[in-house]
Amino acid sequence: MARTEKPGSEAAPKTRLRWWTELPLIVLVYACYSAGRLLVRGDVSDAVDHGLAILDVEKALFLNAEHPLNRLFTREPWIGVPADFWYASLHYLVTPAVLVWLFRSRAVRYRAARTWLMTSTFIGLIGFTLLPTCPPRLLDASYGFVDTMAQYSSYGWWGGAASAPRGMGGMTNQYAAMPSLHVGWALWCGVMLWRHGGTRLSKVAAVVYPLGTTIVVMGTANHYFLDAVAGAAVMGVGLLLTPFVLRTAERVRTRLPARFAPAAATAPAASATASAPAVDGAGSANVSGGCQTSAGERFPRQREQRFGAGAEPDPAPTDAGDETPAPAR
């Protein structure tokens, strides 16, 4: 008979999750991602060529969502300004918020979800390294794109050069457009909200957030449509690799302590146990030092007991001690 499990009856993780270990891990991964993204800037001419190649592929596939969306965001500030805030801010807020929510209320699912997100992020970093891509906003004006973040920079905290904080545009890689991890992270958030939210509002947010992010990255001229497709593909590959990464991490977690434990740690304890005198139930020491005798064997000078239980022998001169007087005759 098939066994049915009630929701929430999943097995607990083998090791208890601690926020003071999870937080440094996430910060470390994001720092590595940011540093790697900054270091692998690539050649500008190659990045421009890659961006134009993506435009040619989209033209051949009759895909041209970027131009009409960008014209709309440029013409209508009431759409363009919120879209710029969306692009510059929400991935810093929503993604950590979903992680914290999973950690607090869905701890059984958190480890796999966190590993999926981190694995996909590193795959995206590989994409930035191998395929530096110029975003539409940095192409020549003749291609018809307007940088809405530069146009509306006076409304927000970002500068005109990039979505980074004002004055820090030189500290980011502006040619890391392929794949779009804005879309990838938003898709991850949507999947988590859909699977674990449990309410109608969470399911609506699960659809609206990744879809809205896809529209925003194209309308602000920060990504091509194929960048968004690549971001979703990266998350798919990360999902497939997550079980392997989890198993590898578990093997490392179990083998490292055993490998680096001192080999002689148990030897002194074993010898001390063997040399220590045994103690019986009454608490007296066994002076035999762990030695054993065979059945019927006696220690040297051990007298045989010839009387039954409770019988008292008459003391004889040979049996009595030196201080015991002999009986009168």
C-alpha positions as CSV (number, residue, x, y, z in Angstrom):
1,M,0.0,0.0,0.0
2,A,1.3,3.4,-0.9
3,R,2.2,5.6,2.1
4,T,0.9,9.1,2.1
5,E,2.7,11.9,4.0
6,K,1.0,14.8,5.5
7,P,2.3,18.2,4.5
8,G,5.1,19.4,6.7
9,S,6.1,15.8,7.7
10,E,9.4,15.9,5.8
11,A,12.5,14.6,7.4
12,A,14.5,17.3,9.3
13,P,17.9,18.3,8.0
14,K,20.8,16.2,9.4
15,T,22.5,19.2,10.9
16,R,20.6,22.1,12.4
17,L,20.8,25.3,10.5
18,R,22.2,28.3,12.3
19,W,21.8,31.9,11.1
20,W,25.3,32.8,12.3
21,T,26.8,30.3,9.9
22,E,24.3,30.9,7.0
23,L,24.7,34.6,6.9
24,P,28.5,34.7,6.5
25,L,28.1,31.9,3.8
26,I,25.7,34.0,1.8
27,V,27.7,37.2,2.2
28,L,30.8,35.3,1.1
29,V,29.2,33.9,-2.0
30,Y,27.8,37.3,-3.0
31,A,31.1,38.9,-2.4
32,C,32.8,36.4,-4.6
33,Y,30.2,36.9,-7.3
34,S,30.6,40.7,-7.1
35,A,34.4,40.6,-7.2
36,G,34.4,38.1,-10.0
37,R,31.9,40.1,-12.0
38,L,34.1,43.2,-11.5
39,L,37.4,41.5,-12.4
40,V,36.2,39.8,-15.7
41,R,35.4,43.0,-17.5
42,G,36.5,41.6,-20.9
43,D,37.3,43.6,-24.0
44,V,34.8,46.4,-24.9
45,S,34.9,45.7,-28.6
46,D,34.2,42.1,-28.0
47,A,31.3,43.0,-25.7
48,V,29.9,45.3,-28.3
49,D,30.2,42.6,-31.0
50,H,28.4,40.1,-28.8
51,G,25.6,42.6,-28.1
52,L,25.1,43.3,-31.8
53,A,25.1,39.5,-32.5
54,I,22.3,39.0,-30.0
55,L,20.3,41.8,-31.8
56,D,20.9,40.0,-35.1
57,V,19.7,36.7,-33.7
58,E,16.6,38.3,-32.3
59,K,15.9,40.1,-35.6
60,A,16.2,36.7,-37.4
61,L,13.7,35.2,-34.9
62,F,11.3,38.3,-35.2
63,L,11.9,39.2,-31.6
64,N,11.9,42.9,-30.8
65,A,10.4,43.5,-27.4
66,E,13.2,45.8,-26.3
67,H,12.6,48.8,-28.6
68,P,8.9,49.4,-27.9
69,L,9.3,48.9,-24.1
70,N,12.3,51.2,-24.0
71,R,10.4,53.9,-26.0
72,L,7.5,53.6,-23.5
73,F,9.7,53.9,-20.4
74,T,11.5,56.8,-22.0
75,R,8.3,58.7,-22.9
76,E,6.4,58.0,-19.7
77,P,8.3,59.0,-16.5
78,W,5.5,57.5,-14.3
79,I,6.5,54.1,-15.8
80,G,10.2,54.7,-16.3
81,V,11.0,56.0,-12.8
82,P,9.4,53.1,-10.9
83,A,11.0,50.7,-13.4
84,D,14.4,52.1,-12.6
85,F,13.8,51.7,-8.9
86,W,12.6,48.2,-9.5
87,Y,15.8,47.3,-11.5
88,A,18.2,49.0,-9.1
89,S,16.7,47.9,-5.8
90,L,14.3,44.9,-5.7
91,H,16.9,42.2,-6.3
92,Y,18.7,43.5,-3.2
93,L,15.5,43.3,-1.1
94,V,13.3,40.5,-2.4
95,T,15.8,37.8,-2.8
96,P,17.2,38.1,0.7
97,A,13.7,38.4,2.1
98,V,12.7,35.1,0.5
99,L,15.8,33.5,1.8
100,V,15.1,34.6,5.4
101,W,11.4,33.6,5.1
102,L,12.5,30.1,3.9
103,F,15.0,29.8,6.7
104,R,12.5,30.7,9.4
105,S,9.4,28.9,8.2
106,R,10.6,26.3,5.7
107,A,13.8,25.1,7.2
108,V,13.5,21.6,5.7
109,R,13.5,23.1,2.2
110,Y,15.9,25.9,2.8
111,R,19.2,24.1,2.3
112,A,18.2,22.9,-1.2
113,A,16.8,26.3,-2.2
114,R,19.9,28.2,-1.0
115,T,22.1,25.7,-2.8
116,W,20.1,26.1,-6.0
117,L,20.4,29.9,-5.8
118,M,24.2,29.9,-5.2
119,T,25.0,27.3,-7.8
120,S,23.1,29.2,-10.5
121,T,24.8,32.5,-9.4
122,F,28.2,30.9,-10.0
123,I,27.1,29.6,-13.4
124,G,26.0,33.1,-14.3
125,L,29.5,34.3,-13.3
126,I,31.0,31.8,-15.8
127,G,28.7,33.3,-18.4
128,F,29.9,36.8,-17.7
129,T,33.5,35.5,-18.1
130,L,33.1,33.7,-21.3
131,L,30.6,36.0,-23.0
132,P,31.0,39.7,-22.0
133,T,28.1,41.5,-23.6
134,C,27.3,45.1,-24.1
135,P,23.8,46.0,-22.9
136,P,21.4,47.9,-25.2
137,R,21.8,51.1,-23.3
138,L,25.6,51.3,-24.0
139,L,25.2,50.7,-27.8
140,D,25.6,53.6,-30.2
141,A,22.5,55.9,-30.2
142,S,21.9,54.9,-33.8
143,Y,20.5,51.6,-32.6
144,G,17.6,53.4,-31.0
145,F,18.1,52.7,-27.2
146,V,17.9,55.2,-24.4
147,D,19.5,54.6,-21.0
148,T,16.5,55.3,-18.7
149,M,18.6,55.1,-15.6
150,A,20.8,57.9,-16.9
151,Q,17.7,59.8,-18.0
152,Y,16.0,59.6,-14.6
153,S,19.1,59.5,-12.4
154,S,18.0,62.7,-10.6
155,Y,15.1,60.7,-9.1
156,G,17.0,57.9,-7.6
157,W,20.1,56.9,-5.6
158,W,21.9,55.5,-8.6
159,G,24.3,57.5,-10.9
160,G,24.0,58.2,-14.6
161,A,26.8,55.7,-15.5
162,A,25.2,52.5,-14.0
163,S,22.7,51.1,-11.6
164,A,25.4,51.2,-8.9
165,P,25.2,53.9,-6.2
166,R,26.1,57.4,-7.4
167,G,29.8,57.9,-7.8
168,M,30.5,54.1,-7.8
169,G,29.7,53.4,-11.5
170,G,33.4,52.5,-12.1
171,M,33.2,49.7,-9.5
172,T,30.8,47.6,-11.5
173,N,31.1,45.6,-14.7
174,Q,28.6,47.1,-17.1
175,Y,29.3,44.5,-19.7
176,A,27.9,41.6,-17.7
177,A,24.5,41.4,-19.5
178,M,24.5,37.8,-20.5
179,P,22.8,36.0,-18.7
180,S,20.4,38.3,-16.8
181,L,20.6,37.2,-13.2
182,H,18.0,39.8,-12.4
183,V,15.6,37.6,-14.2
184,G,17.2,34.4,-12.9
185,W,16.9,35.5,-9.2
186,A,13.4,36.8,-9.8
187,L,12.4,33.4,-11.2
188,W,13.9,31.6,-8.2
189,C,11.9,33.9,-5.9
190,G,8.8,33.1,-7.9
191,V,9.3,29.4,-7.7
192,M,9.8,29.5,-3.9
193,L,6.7,31.7,-3.4
194,W,4.6,29.4,-5.7
195,R,5.7,26.2,-4.0
196,H,5.8,27.2,-0.4
197,G,3.7,30.4,-0.1
198,G,0.3,28.6,0.4
199,T,-1.8,31.7,-0.2
200,R,-3.4,33.3,-3.2
201,L,-1.4,36.5,-2.8
202,S,1.9,34.6,-2.7
203,K,1.0,32.8,-6.0
204,V,0.1,36.1,-7.6
205,A,3.5,37.5,-6.5
206,A,5.2,34.4,-7.8
207,V,4.0,35.2,-11.3
208,V,4.1,39.0,-11.2
209,Y,7.6,39.4,-9.8
210,P,9.6,37.4,-12.4
211,L,7.4,38.6,-15.3
212,G,7.7,42.2,-14.2
213,T,11.4,41.9,-13.8
214,T,11.7,40.6,-17.4
215,I,9.8,43.6,-18.7
216,V,11.8,46.0,-16.6
217,V,15.3,44.8,-17.7
218,M,14.3,45.2,-21.3
219,G,12.4,48.5,-20.9
220,T,15.3,50.1,-19.1
221,A,17.6,48.9,-21.9
222,N,19.8,46.9,-19.5
223,H,19.2,43.5,-21.1
224,Y,18.1,41.9,-24.3
225,F,15.3,39.4,-24.4
226,L,17.7,36.6,-25.0
227,D,19.6,37.7,-21.8
228,A,16.4,37.0,-19.9
229,V,16.0,33.6,-21.6
230,A,19.6,32.8,-20.7
231,G,18.9,33.8,-17.1
232,A,16.0,31.4,-16.9
233,A,18.2,28.7,-18.5
234,V,21.0,29.2,-15.9
235,M,18.5,28.7,-13.1
236,G,17.3,25.5,-14.8
237,V,20.9,24.2,-15.0
238,G,21.5,25.2,-11.4
239,L,18.4,23.2,-10.4
240,L,19.6,20.1,-12.1
241,L,23.0,20.4,-10.4
242,T,21.7,21.1,-6.9
243,P,21.4,17.4,-5.8
244,F,25.0,16.7,-6.9
245,V,26.2,19.8,-5.1
246,L,24.3,18.8,-1.9
247,R,25.8,15.3,-2.0
248,T,29.3,16.6,-2.5
249,A,28.9,19.1,0.3
250,E,27.7,16.3,2.6
251,R,30.6,14.1,1.8
252,V,33.1,16.9,2.5
253,R,31.3,17.8,5.8
254,T,31.6,14.2,7.0
255,R,35.1,13.4,5.8
256,L,37.0,16.5,6.8
257,P,36.7,16.1,10.6
258,A,37.7,12.5,10.4
259,R,40.7,13.3,8.2
260,F,42.1,16.1,10.4
261,A,41.3,14.5,13.7
262,P,44.6,13.5,15.5
263,A,45.2,9.7,15.0
264,A,46.8,9.2,18.4
265,A,43.8,10.8,20.3
266,T,42.3,7.4,21.1
267,A,45.5,5.5,21.9
268,P,46.3,7.1,25.3
269,A,42.6,6.7,26.3
270,A,42.7,3.0,25.4
271,S,46.0,2.4,27.3
272,A,44.7,4.3,30.3
273,T,41.5,2.2,30.4
274,A,43.5,-1.0,30.2
275,S,45.9,0.0,33.1
276,A,43.3,1.5,35.4
277,P,42.1,-0.8,38.2
278,A,38.6,-2.1,37.8
279,V,36.0,-1.1,40.2
280,D,33.2,-3.5,41.3
281,G,29.7,-2.6,42.2
282,A,30.6,-1.7,45.8
283,G,33.2,0.8,44.7
284,S,36.3,-1.2,45.8
285,A,39.3,-1.5,43.5
286,N,40.1,-4.8,41.9
287,V,43.8,-5.2,42.6
288,S,44.2,-8.0,40.1
289,G,44.9,-5.3,37.5
290,G,42.7,-6.8,34.9
291,C,44.1,-10.3,35.3
292,Q,41.7,-13.2,35.2
293,T,42.0,-16.8,36.5
294,S,40.6,-20.0,35.1
295,A,37.8,-21.9,36.9
296,G,39.1,-23.5,40.1
297,E,42.4,-21.7,40.1
298,R,43.5,-19.9,43.2
299,F,46.0,-17.1,43.8
300,P,49.2,-18.1,45.7
301,R,48.8,-18.7,49.4
302,Q,45.0,-18.4,49.0
303,R,43.4,-20.6,51.7
304,E,40.5,-22.9,50.9
305,Q,37.3,-22.2,52.7
306,R,36.1,-25.4,54.3
307,F,33.1,-24.2,56.2
308,G,29.7,-23.6,55.0
309,A,28.0,-20.3,55.0
310,G,27.5,-19.0,58.6
311,A,29.7,-21.7,60.2
312,E,32.4,-20.4,62.6
313,P,35.6,-22.5,63.0
314,D,37.2,-22.9,66.4
315,P,40.4,-21.0,66.4
316,A,43.5,-23.3,66.7
317,P,47.0,-22.1,67.7
318,T,48.1,-22.6,64.1
319,D,45.1,-20.7,62.7
320,A,44.9,-17.9,65.2
321,G,46.8,-14.8,64.8
322,D,49.9,-13.9,66.8
323,E,47.9,-11.7,69.2
324,T,45.2,-14.4,69.9
325,P,45.6,-16.4,73.2
326,A,45.4,-20.2,73.0
327,P,42.5,-21.9,74.7
328,A,43.0,-23.5,78.1
329,R,43.5,-27.2,78.2
